[in-house]
């Protein structure tokens, strides 16, 4: 097992993690920004007002992107299992 092989697997793992997490993180970011703008415009400074919409938004995003997420994770795991014979070399 060469250092390049390990670095490549690590890079692909980080890439897959970021790609899978990106839709939920972007949804939370957009919802948080919209709520912050609403709070600034109305001068309502309730801290708990941001949690429920973010949780619901992330959950809905997860439901929408679940097939794509499963496809990406499955492809990565399949690639890992295909590389298992090369680990001992």
C-alpha positions as CSV (number, residue, x, y, z in Angstrom):
1,X,0.0,0.0,0.0
2,X,1.6,3.2,-1.2
3,X,1.3,6.6,0.4
4,X,-0.4,7.8,-2.8
5,X,-3.0,5.1,-2.5
6,X,-3.8,6.1,1.1
7,X,-3.9,9.8,0.2
8,X,-6.2,9.1,-2.8
9,X,-8.6,7.1,-0.6
10,X,-8.6,9.9,2.1
11,X,-9.2,12.6,-0.6
12,X,-12.1,10.7,-2.0
13,X,-13.6,10.1,1.5
14,X,-13.4,13.8,2.3
15,X,-14.8,14.7,-1.1
16,X,-17.7,12.3,-0.6
17,X,-18.4,13.6,2.9
18,X,-18.5,17.2,1.7
19,X,-20.7,16.4,-1.3
20,X,-23.2,14.4,0.8
21,X,-23.3,17.1,3.6
22,X,-23.5,20.1,1.2
23,X,-27.2,20.2,0.5
24,X,-28.2,20.1,4.2
25,X,-25.5,22.7,5.0
26,X,-26.6,25.0,2.2
27,X,-30.3,24.7,3.3
28,X,-29.4,25.5,6.9
29,X,-27.4,28.5,5.7
30,X,-30.1,29.9,3.5
31,X,-32.8,29.4,6.1
32,X,-30.7,31.0,8.8
33,X,-29.9,34.0,6.5
34,X,-33.6,34.5,5.7
35,X,-34.6,34.3,9.3
36,X,-31.8,36.7,10.3
37,X,-33.0,39.2,7.7
38,X,-36.6,38.8,9.0
39,X,-35.5,39.3,12.6
40,X,-33.5,42.4,11.6
41,X,-36.4,43.9,9.7
42,X,-39.0,43.2,12.4
43,X,-36.6,43.7,15.4
44,X,-37.8,40.4,16.9
45,X,-34.7,39.0,18.6
46,X,-36.0,35.6,19.7
47,X,-33.1,33.2,19.7
48,X,-35.2,30.1,19.5
49,X,-37.0,31.2,16.4
50,X,-34.2,30.0,14.2
51,X,-34.0,26.4,15.4
52,X,-37.3,24.9,14.2
53,X,-37.2,26.2,10.6
54,X,-33.6,25.0,10.3
55,X,-34.4,21.6,11.6
56,X,-37.4,21.3,9.3
57,X,-35.5,22.6,6.3
58,X,-32.6,20.3,6.8
59,X,-35.0,17.3,7.3
60,X,-36.9,18.2,4.1
61,X,-33.6,18.6,2.2
62,X,-32.4,15.3,3.5
63,X,-35.6,13.6,2.3
64,X,-35.3,15.2,-1.2
65,X,-31.7,14.4,-1.6
66,X,-31.8,10.9,0.1
67,X,-31.6,8.9,-3.2
68,X,-28.6,11.0,-4.4
69,X,-26.9,10.7,-1.1
70,X,-27.3,6.9,-1.0
71,X,-26.0,6.7,-4.6
72,X,-22.9,8.7,-3.7
73,X,-22.2,6.8,-0.5
74,X,-22.8,3.4,-2.1
75,X,-20.5,4.3,-5.0
76,X,-17.8,5.2,-2.5
77,X,-18.2,2.1,-0.5
78,X,-18.2,-0.1,-3.6
79,X,-15.0,1.6,-4.7
80,X,-13.4,0.9,-1.3
81,X,-14.4,-2.8,-1.5
82,X,-13.1,-3.0,-5.1
83,X,-9.7,-1.7,-3.8
84,X,-9.4,-4.2,-0.9
85,X,-7.3,-6.6,-3.0
86,X,-4.8,-3.8,-3.6
87,X,-4.4,-3.0,0.1
88,X,-2.1,-5.9,0.8
89,X,0.3,-5.2,-2.1
